[in-house]
Each structure stands twice: as C-alpha cells, then as structure tokens.
Amino acid sequence: MDNTTRGKLQPYMGMIKLVSAVSGLVIASVGGLYIYINHYLDTNYPIRPEITSKATRKLLRGAALREHIAPDPQIAYMFMLSALEQIYSDGKLDESSEAVQEIIVRMAHAAAQIGEQKPAKQMLETAWDKVVDSDGRIRGLGDSESWRMQHVCRVAEALGPLLMDCGEYKTAIRTYGTALQAARAMQNNDNDSDELLLKQANYVTSLGEAFAMDKDYKSARTLLSSVLVDLKKREQPKNVVDKWTCLDAVVMLDLAQVERQQGNVEKSQQWAETGLQETKKWKRVGACDNCQAHLLSHLAHLSESQENVKEALGYYSLAIKHFQETGTGNMEQMDTASRQLKQRLVESTKQPDDSN
C-alpha cells in the first residue's frame, strides 16, 4: 500500500469525473462569502476541533457552503478532496480518524449526487467495513462508542439507497438493520431524543421497503404496519411542519405497493387513498407534495390495470395538475400515459367497419 499523501488520495482522485478548472476558480473566489456566512456554517456545520489548519478549515467550510447553502456537489467534492490532501500532508490525522472518516462519507454523498453511484458505493462500503465487521458487529473504530454509533447511522443513510438502486436488497436489509441497532443503542442513553426516534422510524420504513423489494412481503407488511402504529401513538403538533410530517403517508404508499405486488388490488387502493388524504392536510410541504405525486401515479396505474379507464384518466389528470402546481412528479410520464389511455378509449369506442 502506498502510504504517501498521493497514494492515500488515489482512491478518491481517479473515481470521479471532475472539472478541476471550474472548482479552482470557485476555491479562489469563494473567500469573500465567508464574511457573511461564517457564523451560520460554524453553528450548523461545525468543523471538528482536531482539524487545526486554517487553510484546511477554510476548504471544509467551503464544502459545507456547496453542500447546504449554494449546492454544487462536484465543487463540494473538490473542496473536501483538497482538504483531505492537506490533512494527510500535515500527518496529524490518519485515515481511520473520526474527522477523516466523516469527510469521506460526505465525499461519497457528493459523488452519488453527481451520478457517480459506483465509486460512491465503493467509498461507503470501505467506510462501513471500518466500523462494522462481517458478522454485523460494530467495531471499535474511533475514540467513543457514541461516535461509532453515529457513524454507523451516517454511513447507512448514504449507503442504503445505493444498495437498493443496485438490487442488493439483502445487503441493504443488513445495513439498515445494523443502523437500527445503533440508533436504539443511542436511544437508551438519550431517551428524550426526538431525532433518534425519527431515525428509528425511517430505518424500519427502509427495512420494510428492502424486504418488499426482496419479495418478503410478510416481513415488509409487518415492519411497515409497526411504523404506522408508532406514528399514531406520537402526538404530532397541529400545523407544525417537521421531519415527521407525511411519514405516515410514505408508509401507506409502501403498504399500497406491497399489496399490489401480492395482487390485493382493493387493499392497495385503500392504502393509497388513505395516504392521499394525509398528504392533502399539508399544503406546499415538499415531502407531502412528492408523496402525493407518487400516490396519484400509483392510483392511476392501479385503475388502468383493472381496465377502469375513466378513473385512471381522472388520476392522471390530477397528477398532471399536481405537477403544474408543485413541480413534483413525472409530468412527461403521466402525460404520455394519459394520452395513450385516451387513444385506447377512442379506439375501443369506434364503430366496426361494416362496409365489407
């Protein structure tokens, strides 16, 4: 293994197609922005204290800017790559340090955002192997158990969707399962953390989705139903939008899809219609708008599969209107499906030609 600075950086340099000229210009010009946003970035996205170099901290602050305020994942990646090069050159922190591992996960997330799923997945799998062994046990990386648990969750949240996209559903199940164990372990030490409760709800939902994709519908239904039970027990403040908002509708969409896969059309429609009503309680909330688009699409396809043409056209029309109002959903797909269905309806109502 090449332990030089260049050698350590090689896995992260050759993977991503980056435009270094553009990122260089941004690095040179972004400094003036720090005058206005330093406080915000330091408060919301603090840099670990063991990173002491002013130049490195400036690069990481620039990465946070390009991750959260003026998003550009390609430039964010370049900032972090440059920061990593300085960290390795300085020699105070090695690759297994908490600070470096957190940067690598952020780099992988940026890589995935610019469409480089394969290298992003490789980076995250390497990070995962540093904290979880082949039997799913959390390793002793890092200085504290709390950090290890947090890092397992951090990596799982980025790696899980990539595994799902690749069809590696069983690996996704193990990944989300380990993250759920970590979140529960942290919850035992912090019983009042709403954020940890939300993490657990999201992980169980993701597990349900992964089991459904792996065609274990019984496990999927059990897990997803358990999330709904827990959500009903939770007191949601009225008219307050938070990260919990519309999670119940997302779960209902998942259950609708599970029932459809098993041929239970009536149950699928019931779940989708109930979820749709939940989304309508919240106006101009991104998560709800997105979920509503998926629910309308599901109901349209479901009606079409049952040859209920007029009902399907109604849902397609609502989906198109929803896109026009909120910008969520697949306008082109819905419009094409609607036009094709209308053409089928016209052809089916034509009188037969009796001229012969």
C-alpha positions in Angstrom: 0.0 0.0 0.0 1.2 3.5 -0.9 1.3 5.5 2.4 2.3 8.7 0.7 -0.2 11.6 0.7 -0.7 11.0 -3.1 -1.2 7.3 -2.5 -3.8 7.8 0.2 -5.7 10.2 -2.0 -5.6 8.0 -5.1 -8.8 6.1 -4.4 -10.7 9.4 -4.3 -9.0 11.1 -7.3 -9.5 8.5 -10.0 -13.1 7.7 -9.3 -14.9 10.9 -10.0 -15.0 12.9 -13.3 -14.2 16.4 -12.0 -13.7 19.7 -13.7 -10.7 21.0 -11.8 -10.5 24.3 -13.6 -14.0 25.2 -12.5 -13.5 24.2 -9.0 -10.2 26.0 -8.8 -11.9 29.3 -9.8 -14.5 28.7 -7.1 -11.9 28.0 -4.5 -10.1 31.2 -5.4 -13.2 33.4 -5.3 -15.4 31.9 -2.6 -13.4 33.5 0.3 -15.4 36.7 0.3 -18.6 34.8 1.1 -17.2 33.7 4.4 -17.6 37.2 5.8 -21.4 36.8 5.6 -21.9 33.1 6.3 -19.1 32.0 8.7 -21.3 32.2 11.8 -24.1 30.2 10.1 -21.8 27.5 8.9 -19.9 27.2 12.2 -23.2 27.0 14.1 -24.9 24.4 11.9 -22.0 22.5 10.3 -19.1 22.8 12.7 -15.6 21.6 11.8 -14.0 19.2 14.2 -11.5 20.9 16.6 -8.7 18.4 15.8 -8.5 20.0 12.3 -6.4 23.0 13.3 -5.1 24.2 9.9 -6.8 27.5 8.9 -6.4 26.6 5.2 -8.0 23.1 5.7 -10.8 24.6 7.8 -11.5 27.1 5.1 -11.8 24.4 2.5 -14.2 22.4 4.7 -16.2 25.5 5.3 -16.4 26.0 1.5 -17.5 22.4 1.1 -20.3 22.9 3.6 -21.3 26.0 1.7 -21.5 23.9 -1.5 -23.4 21.2 0.3 -26.0 23.1 2.1 -26.3 26.8 1.0 -25.3 27.1 -2.6 -25.4 23.4 -3.6 -22.9 22.1 -6.1 -21.8 18.6 -5.2 -19.0 18.5 -7.7 -17.3 21.6 -6.3 -18.1 20.4 -2.7 -16.2 17.1 -3.6 -13.2 19.1 -4.8 -13.1 21.2 -1.6 -13.1 18.0 0.5 -10.5 16.3 -1.7 -8.2 19.3 -1.3 -8.9 19.4 2.5 -8.1 15.7 2.7 -4.8 16.2 0.9 -3.8 18.9 3.4 -4.8 16.7 6.3 -2.7 13.8 5.0 0.3 16.1 4.3 0.1 17.5 7.8 0.3 13.9 9.1 -1.6 14.5 12.4 -4.7 12.5 11.4 -4.7 9.2 9.7 -7.4 7.6 7.5 -9.1 5.9 10.5 -9.5 9.1 12.5 -13.1 10.2 13.1 -12.6 13.5 11.3 -11.3 11.9 8.1 -14.0 9.2 8.1 -16.7 11.9 8.3 -15.1 13.7 5.4 -15.0 10.6 3.3 -18.7 9.9 3.9 -19.5 13.4 2.8 -17.4 12.9 -0.3 -19.3 9.8 -1.1 -22.6 11.5 -0.7 -21.4 14.3 -3.1 -20.2 11.7 -5.6 -23.6 10.0 -5.6 -25.3 13.3 -6.2 -23.4 13.9 -9.4 -24.3 10.5 -10.7 -21.2 8.6 -9.7 -23.0 5.9 -7.8 -20.4 3.1 -8.2 -17.5 5.0 -6.7 -19.7 6.4 -4.1 -20.8 2.9 -3.1 -17.2 1.7 -3.0 -16.2 4.6 -0.7 -19.1 3.9 1.6 -18.5 0.2 1.7 -14.9 0.8 2.7 -16.1 3.2 5.4 -18.7 0.6 6.6 -16.1 -2.1 6.8 -14.1 0.1 9.2 -17.0 0.3 11.7 -18.9 -3.0 11.1 -17.4 -6.5 10.8 -18.6 -9.3 8.5 -21.0 -10.6 11.2 -22.7 -7.2 11.6 -21.0 -6.3 14.9 -19.9 -2.7 15.4 -16.1 -2.4 15.5 -14.0 -0.3 17.9 -13.1 2.4 15.4 -13.0 5.9 16.9 -12.5 7.2 20.4 -16.0 6.8 21.7 -18.9 4.4 21.5 -21.3 7.3 20.8 -19.3 8.4 17.7 -19.2 4.8 16.4 -23.0 4.5 16.7 -23.5 7.9 15.0 -21.1 6.9 12.2 -22.8 3.6 11.6 -26.1 5.6 11.1 -24.3 8.2 8.9 -22.8 5.6 6.6 -26.0 3.5 6.4 -28.1 6.5 5.4 -25.9 7.2 2.4 -25.1 3.5 1.5 -28.6 2.0 1.9 -30.2 3.8 -1.1 -27.2 2.9 -3.3 -27.6 -0.8 -2.3 -31.3 -0.6 -3.1 -30.6 1.0 -6.5 -28.1 -1.8 -7.3 -30.7 -4.5 -6.4 -28.6 -5.6 -3.4 -31.6 -5.9 -1.2 -30.3 -8.5 1.3 -27.2 -6.3 1.9 -29.5 -3.3 2.3 -31.5 -5.2 4.9 -28.4 -6.0 6.9 -27.2 -2.4 6.6 -30.5 -0.8 7.8 -30.8 -3.5 10.5 -27.3 -2.6 11.9 -28.2 1.1 11.8 -31.4 0.5 13.6 -29.5 -1.3 16.4 -27.1 1.6 16.6 -29.9 4.1 16.8 -31.6 2.1 19.6 -28.4 1.8 21.5 -28.0 5.6 21.4 -31.7 6.0 22.4 -31.0 4.0 25.5 -28.6 6.8 26.5 -30.8 9.6 25.4 -34.4 8.8 26.0 -35.7 12.2 25.1 -34.1 12.5 21.6 -36.8 13.0 19.0 -34.2 12.8 16.3 -33.2 9.3 17.3 -36.9 8.2 17.4 -37.2 9.6 13.8 -34.1 7.8 12.7 -35.6 4.5 14.0 -38.9 5.1 12.2 -37.0 5.9 9.0 -34.8 2.8 9.3 -37.8 0.5 10.0 -39.5 2.0 6.9 -36.4 1.4 4.8 -36.2 -2.1 6.1 -39.8 -2.7 5.1 -39.1 -1.3 1.6 -36.0 -3.5 1.3 -37.9 -6.6 2.4 -40.6 -5.8 -0.2 -38.1 -5.5 -3.0 -36.6 -8.8 -1.9 -40.2 -10.2 -2.2 -40.5 -11.0 1.5 -43.9 -9.3 1.7 -44.9 -10.7 5.1 -41.9 -9.1 6.8 -42.4 -5.9 4.8 -46.0 -5.6 5.8 -45.2 -6.4 9.5 -42.5 -3.7 9.7 -44.4 -1.0 7.8 -47.5 -1.6 9.9 -45.5 -1.3 13.0 -44.3 2.1 11.9 -47.9 3.3 11.4 -48.8 2.1 14.9 -45.9 4.0 16.4 -46.8 7.1 14.4 -50.4 7.0 15.7 -49.1 7.0 19.3 -46.9 10.0 18.7 -48.5 13.4 19.3 -48.0 15.5 16.2 -48.2 19.2 17.0 -51.0 20.8 14.9 -50.0 22.8 11.9 -46.3 22.3 12.7 -44.2 21.1 9.8 -41.2 19.0 10.8 -39.2 15.9 9.6 -42.1 13.6 10.8 -44.6 15.3 8.5 -46.1 12.9 5.9 -44.0 10.0 7.1 -47.3 8.2 7.6 -48.3 8.8 4.0 -45.0 7.5 2.8 -45.5 4.3 4.8 -49.1 4.0 3.4 -47.6 4.3 -0.1 -45.2 1.5 0.7 -48.0 -0.7 2.0 -50.1 0.1 -1.1 -47.2 -1.1 -3.3 -46.8 -4.3 -1.2 -50.5 -5.2 -1.5 -50.3 -4.5 -5.3 -47.4 -6.8 -5.6 -49.4 -9.5 -4.0 -52.4 -8.9 -6.1 -54.5 -7.4 -3.4 -55.9 -4.5 -5.5 -58.6 -3.4 -3.1 -56.3 -3.2 -0.1 -53.7 -1.4 -2.3 -56.3 1.2 -3.3 -57.4 1.7 0.2 -53.9 2.4 1.5 -53.2 4.7 -1.4 -56.4 6.7 -1.0 -55.8 7.0 2.8 -52.3 8.2 2.2 -53.5 10.7 -0.4 -55.8 12.2 2.2 -53.0 12.5 4.6 -50.8 14.4 2.1 -53.7 16.9 1.4 -53.6 18.0 5.0 -50.3 19.8 4.3 -50.1 22.5 1.6 -46.8 23.3 -0.1 -44.8 20.9 2.0 -42.1 19.3 -0.2 -42.2 15.9 1.4 -46.0 15.8 1.1 -46.1 17.1 -2.4 -43.6 14.4 -3.5 -45.5 11.7 -1.8 -48.8 12.9 -3.2 -47.3 12.7 -6.7 -46.3 9.1 -6.2 -49.7 8.2 -4.7 -51.6 9.7 -7.6 -49.4 7.8 -10.0 -49.9 4.6 -8.1 -53.7 5.0 -8.1 -53.7 5.8 -11.9 -51.7 2.7 -12.7 -53.8 0.6 -10.4 -57.0 1.8 -12.0 -55.6 1.2 -15.5 -54.5 -2.3 -14.6 -58.1 -3.0 -13.7 -59.4 -1.6 -17.0 -61.1 1.2 -15.1 -60.2 3.7 -17.8 -62.2 6.8 -16.7 -61.0 6.5 -13.1 -57.4 6.1 -14.4 -57.7 9.2 -16.6 -59.0 11.1 -13.6 -56.0 10.2 -11.5 -53.6 11.0 -14.4 -55.3 14.4 -14.8 -54.9 15.1 -11.1 -51.2 14.0 -11.2 -50.6 16.4 -14.1 -52.4 19.2 -12.3 -50.4 18.5 -9.2 -47.1 18.7 -11.1 -48.2 22.1 -12.6 -48.9 23.4 -9.2 -46.0 22.0 -7.2 -43.4 20.8 -9.7 -43.3 17.3 -8.2 -43.9 14.0 -10.0 -43.1 12.9 -13.6 -45.0 15.2 -15.8 -43.8 13.6 -19.1 -44.6 10.1 -17.9 -48.1 11.0 -16.7 -48.9 13.0 -19.8 -47.7 10.1 -22.1 -49.7 7.5 -20.1 -52.8 9.7 -20.2 -52.6 10.3 -24.0 -52.1 6.6 -24.7 -55.0 5.7 -22.5 -57.3 8.3 -24.2 -56.3 6.8 -27.6 -57.2 3.4 -26.4 -60.5 4.7 -25.2 -61.2 6.3 -28.6 -60.3 3.1 -30.4 -62.4 1.0 -28.2 -65.5 3.2 -28.9 -65.2 3.2 -32.6 -68.0 1.5 -34.5 -66.8 -1.5 -36.5 -66.5 -1.0 -40.3 -69.4 -2.8 -41.9 -68.5 -1.7 -45.5 -67.4 -5.2 -46.4 
